[in-house]
């Protein structure tokens, strides 16, 4: 195992080893280093040699797909989908369904370890690995239909009129820009430029400036009016709290499908596609690799008229 770890992961590892004993890992820890620390932690816990070898091999493929120097905190669900696509379609030796589930489970275990170490706030593999382990069902479109979108926006406006504009702000931002959950959680008040009707989002290669729609601007101002001295994070809560905000709006709208971050992001992507934007423009707006967009486009399975939104 030590030989495998040395060949696969060891990049300035010694500087990080003290953190594996119970301290916190920094959010910008490289994926390769975090993977090495995870496998060594499992070794110290007494995990068997065969399992350690499988962990090392699976996480080496994750680093190969996403880049060994990628900061662990920047990895989201779309990156895990890219990893799945890499395993299934891009390699010379595609995975069997059983091997694919094991490799996703290895990534899930890694991010559980990183959450406990303080390096990430959410596990981007949780829903993916869980869905992949269940019996296959007939695929349904992840995109909200136009009437569902209209109902959701109406519910958001009603909640805003009742004194809580968070749902309307979230829905307007997600449908107009396709932000990921981690990007929403990282938004700060200072990221918004109301004079230019724009805001800055993401970090590193994913950093970009996006337009602020009129509805999102209106909801933002209402949100800030609740705390005129508000500084720092735009949403000072957990991802689960924001999912609850969206769920409450979905219940108010009478939707049969939960308007999750992922579903609203997919709806935004389908809307951009139906508007005629090319792959490069869509990838740039969503903050994803141009190589990821074709796989996402196939997954959407939405007709243009089902993916429009008025926000």
C-alpha positions as CSV (number, residue, x, y, z in Angstrom):
1,X,0.0,0.0,0.0
2,X,2.8,2.4,0.9
3,X,4.2,2.0,-2.6
4,X,0.9,2.6,-4.2
5,X,0.3,5.7,-2.2
6,X,3.7,7.1,-3.0
7,X,3.2,6.6,-6.7
8,X,-0.4,7.9,-6.7
9,X,-0.6,10.7,-4.3
10,X,2.4,11.9,-2.3
11,X,2.8,15.6,-3.1
12,X,4.1,17.6,-0.2
13,X,2.3,15.2,2.0
14,X,4.5,15.5,5.0
15,X,3.4,19.1,5.6
16,X,-0.2,17.8,6.0
17,X,0.3,14.7,8.1
18,X,-0.1,16.4,11.5
19,X,-3.6,17.4,10.4
20,X,-4.7,13.8,10.0
21,X,-4.6,13.1,13.7
22,X,-7.7,15.1,14.4
23,X,-7.0,18.7,13.3
24,X,-8.7,20.4,10.4
25,X,-7.7,20.3,6.8
26,X,-7.7,23.6,4.9
27,X,-10.4,24.0,2.2
28,X,-7.8,24.5,-0.4
29,X,-6.1,21.2,0.3
30,X,-5.2,19.5,-3.1
31,X,-7.3,16.5,-4.0
32,X,-4.2,14.2,-4.2
33,X,-3.0,15.2,-0.7
34,X,-6.5,14.8,0.8
35,X,-6.8,11.4,-0.8
36,X,-3.5,10.3,0.6
37,X,-4.4,11.4,4.1
38,X,-7.7,9.6,3.9
39,X,-6.1,6.3,2.8
40,X,-3.5,6.6,5.6
41,X,-6.2,7.4,8.1
42,X,-8.0,4.2,7.1
43,X,-4.7,2.3,7.3
44,X,-4.2,3.5,10.9
45,X,-7.9,2.5,11.6
46,X,-7.0,-1.1,10.7
47,X,-8.7,-1.3,7.3
48,X,-7.6,-4.4,5.3
49,X,-5.0,-4.3,2.7
50,X,-7.3,-5.1,-0.2
51,X,-9.7,-2.4,0.7
52,X,-6.9,0.1,1.1
53,X,-5.6,-0.8,-2.4
54,X,-9.1,-0.3,-3.8
55,X,-9.4,3.1,-2.1
56,X,-6.1,4.2,-3.5
57,X,-6.9,3.1,-7.0
58,X,-10.4,4.6,-7.0
59,X,-9.2,7.9,-5.7
60,X,-6.2,8.0,-8.1
61,X,-8.8,7.9,-10.9
62,X,-10.8,10.7,-9.2
63,X,-7.6,12.8,-9.2
64,X,-7.0,11.8,-12.8
65,X,-10.4,13.0,-13.9
66,X,-10.6,16.2,-11.9
67,X,-6.9,17.1,-11.5
68,X,-4.7,16.2,-8.6
69,X,-4.2,19.8,-7.6
70,X,-7.9,20.7,-7.4
71,X,-8.9,22.2,-4.1
72,X,-11.3,19.8,-2.4
73,X,-13.7,22.6,-1.4
74,X,-14.2,23.5,-5.0
75,X,-15.5,20.1,-6.0
76,X,-19.3,19.9,-6.5
77,X,-21.9,17.5,-7.8
78,X,-21.2,18.5,-11.4
79,X,-17.6,17.4,-10.9
80,X,-18.7,14.1,-9.6
81,X,-21.0,13.7,-12.6
82,X,-17.9,14.4,-14.7
83,X,-16.0,11.7,-12.8
84,X,-18.9,9.3,-13.5
85,X,-18.8,10.2,-17.2
86,X,-15.0,9.8,-17.3
87,X,-15.3,6.3,-15.7
88,X,-18.2,5.2,-18.0
89,X,-17.4,6.7,-21.3
90,X,-13.9,8.3,-21.6
91,X,-11.5,5.6,-20.4
92,X,-10.3,2.8,-22.7
93,X,-11.6,0.3,-20.0
94,X,-15.1,1.6,-19.0
95,X,-16.4,0.5,-15.6
96,X,-19.0,-2.2,-15.0
97,X,-22.0,-1.0,-13.0
98,X,-20.6,-2.8,-9.9
99,X,-17.2,-1.2,-10.2
100,X,-18.7,2.2,-10.9
101,X,-20.7,2.0,-7.7
102,X,-17.6,1.0,-5.7
103,X,-15.6,3.9,-7.1
104,X,-18.3,6.4,-6.3
105,X,-18.6,4.9,-2.8
106,X,-14.8,5.5,-2.4
107,X,-15.2,9.1,-3.4
108,X,-18.2,9.4,-1.0
109,X,-16.1,8.0,1.9
110,X,-13.3,10.5,1.0
111,X,-15.7,13.5,1.3
112,X,-17.2,12.2,4.5
113,X,-13.6,12.2,5.9
114,X,-13.1,15.7,4.6
115,X,-16.3,17.0,6.1
116,X,-15.2,15.6,9.5
117,X,-11.8,17.3,9.0
118,X,-13.4,20.6,8.3
119,X,-12.2,20.9,4.6
120,X,-15.7,20.7,3.0
121,X,-19.2,21.6,4.2
122,X,-21.1,19.1,2.1
123,X,-20.6,15.7,0.5
124,X,-21.1,16.2,-3.3
125,X,-21.2,12.4,-3.8
126,X,-24.0,11.7,-1.3
127,X,-26.9,11.8,-3.7
128,X,-25.0,10.4,-6.7
129,X,-23.7,7.3,-4.9
130,X,-27.1,6.7,-3.3
131,X,-29.0,7.0,-6.6
132,X,-26.5,4.7,-8.3
133,X,-26.9,2.0,-5.8
134,X,-30.7,1.8,-6.2
135,X,-32.6,-0.2,-8.8
136,X,-32.8,1.6,-12.1
137,X,-36.0,3.4,-12.7
138,X,-37.3,5.0,-15.9
139,X,-35.5,8.3,-16.2
140,X,-37.4,11.5,-15.7
141,X,-36.5,14.9,-16.8
142,X,-34.6,16.9,-14.2
143,X,-35.9,20.1,-15.7
144,X,-38.9,22.0,-14.4
145,X,-41.6,22.6,-16.9
146,X,-42.5,26.2,-17.7
147,X,-45.7,26.0,-15.7
148,X,-43.8,24.6,-12.7
149,X,-41.3,27.4,-12.9
150,X,-44.2,30.0,-13.0
151,X,-45.8,28.4,-10.0
152,X,-42.5,28.4,-8.1
153,X,-41.9,32.0,-8.9
154,X,-45.4,32.9,-7.7
155,X,-44.8,31.0,-4.4
156,X,-41.5,32.9,-4.0
157,X,-43.2,36.2,-4.5
158,X,-45.9,35.3,-2.0
159,X,-43.3,34.3,0.7
160,X,-41.5,37.6,0.0
161,X,-44.7,39.6,0.5
162,X,-45.1,37.7,3.9
163,X,-41.6,39.0,4.9
164,X,-39.2,36.3,3.8
165,X,-37.6,37.1,0.4
166,X,-34.9,34.3,0.6
167,X,-36.9,31.9,-1.5
168,X,-37.5,34.4,-4.3
169,X,-33.9,35.5,-4.2
170,X,-32.6,31.9,-4.4
171,X,-35.1,30.9,-7.2
172,X,-34.3,34.0,-9.2
173,X,-30.5,33.6,-8.9
174,X,-30.6,29.9,-9.7
175,X,-33.0,30.1,-12.7
176,X,-31.1,33.0,-14.3
177,X,-27.6,31.8,-13.7
178,X,-27.5,28.1,-12.8
179,X,-25.4,28.6,-9.6
180,X,-24.4,25.5,-7.7
181,X,-25.3,25.1,-4.0
182,X,-21.7,25.6,-2.9
183,X,-21.5,28.8,-4.9
184,X,-24.7,30.1,-3.3
185,X,-23.4,29.3,0.1
186,X,-20.1,31.2,-0.6
187,X,-21.8,34.4,-1.9
188,X,-21.0,37.5,0.0
189,X,-22.9,40.8,0.1
190,X,-19.7,42.4,-1.2
191,X,-19.8,40.3,-4.4
192,X,-22.8,42.2,-5.7
193,X,-22.4,45.4,-7.8
194,X,-25.8,47.0,-7.9
195,X,-24.6,49.8,-10.1
196,X,-23.6,47.3,-12.8
197,X,-26.4,44.8,-12.0
198,X,-23.8,42.0,-11.7
199,X,-22.1,39.8,-9.2
200,X,-19.0,37.8,-8.8
201,X,-19.1,34.1,-8.1
202,X,-16.8,31.1,-7.9
203,X,-13.1,30.9,-7.3
204,X,-10.1,30.0,-9.3
205,X,-10.9,28.8,-12.9
206,X,-14.6,28.9,-12.0
207,X,-14.6,32.6,-11.0
208,X,-16.9,34.6,-13.2
209,X,-19.1,37.8,-13.3
210,X,-22.7,37.1,-13.9
211,X,-25.6,39.5,-14.7
212,X,-28.1,40.2,-11.9
213,X,-31.6,39.9,-13.2
214,X,-34.2,42.5,-12.3
215,X,-36.2,40.0,-10.2
216,X,-33.1,38.8,-8.4
217,X,-32.1,42.5,-7.7
218,X,-35.5,43.2,-6.3
219,X,-35.3,40.2,-4.0
220,X,-31.8,41.0,-3.0
221,X,-32.7,44.5,-1.9
222,X,-35.6,43.1,0.1
223,X,-33.3,40.5,1.7
224,X,-30.8,43.2,2.7
225,X,-33.5,45.5,4.0
226,X,-34.2,42.8,6.7
227,X,-30.7,43.6,8.0
228,X,-29.4,47.0,6.9
229,X,-26.1,46.4,8.5
230,X,-25.7,42.9,6.8
231,X,-22.1,42.2,5.8
232,X,-20.2,39.0,4.9
233,X,-22.1,36.0,3.7
234,X,-25.3,36.6,1.8
235,X,-26.9,33.5,3.3
236,X,-25.6,32.9,6.8
237,X,-26.9,29.3,7.1
238,X,-26.2,25.8,6.0
239,X,-26.9,24.2,2.7
240,X,-29.6,22.1,4.4
241,X,-31.3,25.3,5.5
242,X,-31.3,26.6,2.0
243,X,-32.8,23.3,0.7
244,X,-35.5,23.8,3.3
245,X,-36.2,27.3,1.9
246,X,-36.6,25.9,-1.6
247,X,-38.7,23.0,-0.3
248,X,-41.0,25.4,1.4
249,X,-41.5,27.3,-1.8
250,X,-42.1,24.0,-3.7
251,X,-44.8,23.0,-1.2
252,X,-46.4,26.4,-1.5
253,X,-46.3,26.1,-5.3
254,X,-47.9,22.6,-5.1
255,X,-45.0,21.0,-7.0
256,X,-44.8,17.2,-7.0
257,X,-41.0,17.4,-7.5
258,X,-38.6,19.0,-5.0
259,X,-37.1,22.2,-6.5
260,X,-33.6,21.3,-5.4
261,X,-30.4,23.2,-6.3
262,X,-29.6,20.6,-8.8
263,X,-33.0,20.7,-10.5
264,X,-33.0,24.5,-10.8
265,X,-29.4,24.4,-12.1
266,X,-30.5,21.9,-14.8
267,X,-33.5,24.1,-15.6
268,X,-31.2,27.1,-16.1
269,X,-28.9,25.1,-18.3
270,X,-31.8,23.9,-20.4
271,X,-33.0,27.4,-20.7
272,X,-29.6,28.7,-21.9
273,X,-29.5,25.8,-24.5
274,X,-33.0,26.7,-25.8
275,X,-32.0,30.3,-26.0
276,X,-29.4,29.3,-28.6
277,X,-26.2,29.8,-26.6
278,X,-23.2,27.7,-27.8
279,X,-21.5,25.1,-25.6
280,X,-18.6,27.5,-24.7
281,X,-21.0,30.3,-23.5
282,X,-23.1,27.8,-21.5
283,X,-20.0,26.2,-19.9
284,X,-18.7,29.7,-19.0
285,X,-21.9,30.8,-17.4
286,X,-22.4,27.6,-15.4
287,X,-18.7,27.5,-14.4
288,X,-18.2,24.0,-15.8
289,X,-15.7,22.5,-18.3
290,X,-16.7,22.5,-22.0
291,X,-16.1,18.8,-21.9
292,X,-18.8,18.4,-19.2
293,X,-21.6,20.2,-21.1
294,X,-22.3,17.5,-23.7
295,X,-22.9,14.9,-21.0
296,X,-25.1,17.4,-19.1
297,X,-27.0,18.2,-22.2
298,X,-27.9,14.6,-22.8
299,X,-29.0,14.2,-19.2
300,X,-31.4,17.1,-19.4
301,X,-33.8,15.5,-21.9
302,X,-35.9,18.7,-21.9
303,X,-37.8,20.3,-24.8
304,X,-36.9,24.0,-25.2
305,X,-40.5,25.1,-24.3
306,X,-40.1,23.2,-21.0
307,X,-37.0,25.0,-19.9
308,X,-38.0,28.6,-20.1
309,X,-38.2,30.9,-17.1
310,X,-39.3,34.5,-16.5
311,X,-36.8,35.9,-14.0
